[in-house]
């Protein structure tokens, strides 16, 4: 029996770096699991759209799809936009069985990716005890999503950083620059900013501008097509395609 198709659903952006990063990530997923069919679709701004890809898969005779939101928290897109698009597709394509996978976060693999990006930006293990970390996410008006970011910041505080503060590029406060300045006012010697976002775009640029304006010592890159992130996509795919309590055969 063939495995379900993995359909990665990204938000999309007018910034061409966004789609390029998404495609690089899905390419890494394919490399980690040869033989798995991996498709990419976008909610807006980029092509192909989610309905268009699902229609093509149905026309090609695919029986089952796992739709995986390329999102870090359960906010509006995960709770409303994507379920609505998938419901409409199920009504139009009754022979195509579509399951929605869970969002990516929180996960130790995301924390590992953050660590990788901070090391690449120059943070050494010996720097961590005297460094404050700003965990800078895109932001949301959804209280559940904000609570998740705050909880991740608390968890990271126990990994050796002298302080960790959440920050948001939109919808919520504080902004990145305010979090950096707060840490400075508290006497923190060094400040690093870690964008908790997957791909470049307008909001990650806002995070970077805030870090620069406040004089952060280190600015890490976005999570991007990291090996750990590709592994996490496959984990969420496996969880969605196997009923609870069932065994998973490769």
LINQUIWO-V893597 format. One line per field, one symbol per residue. ss: DSSP state (a for helix, b for strand, c for the rest). burial: + if it has 16 or more other ideal C-beta (glycine too) atoms within 10 Angstrom, else -. A space follows every 50 residues. Layout:
ss: ???
burial: ???
This chain:
ss: ccccbbbbbbcccccaaaaaaaaaaaaaaaaacccccbbbbbccccccba aaaaaaaaaccccbbbbbbccccccaaaaaaaaaaaaaaaaaccccbbbb cccccccaaaaaaaaaaaaaccccaaaaaabbbbbbbcccccaaaaaaaa aaaaaaacccccbbbbbbcccccccaaaaaaaaaaccccbbbbbbbcccc caaaaaaaaaaaaccccbbcccccccaaaaaaaaaaaaaaaccccccccc
burial: ---++++++++++-+--++-+++-++-++---+---+++++++--+--++ --+++-++---+--+++++++++++-++--++--++--+---+--+-+-+ +-+++-+-++++++++++----+---++--++++++++++-+--++-++- -++--++---+++++++++-++-+++++++++++---+-+++++++++++ +-++-+++-++--+-+++++++++++-+++++++-+++-++---------
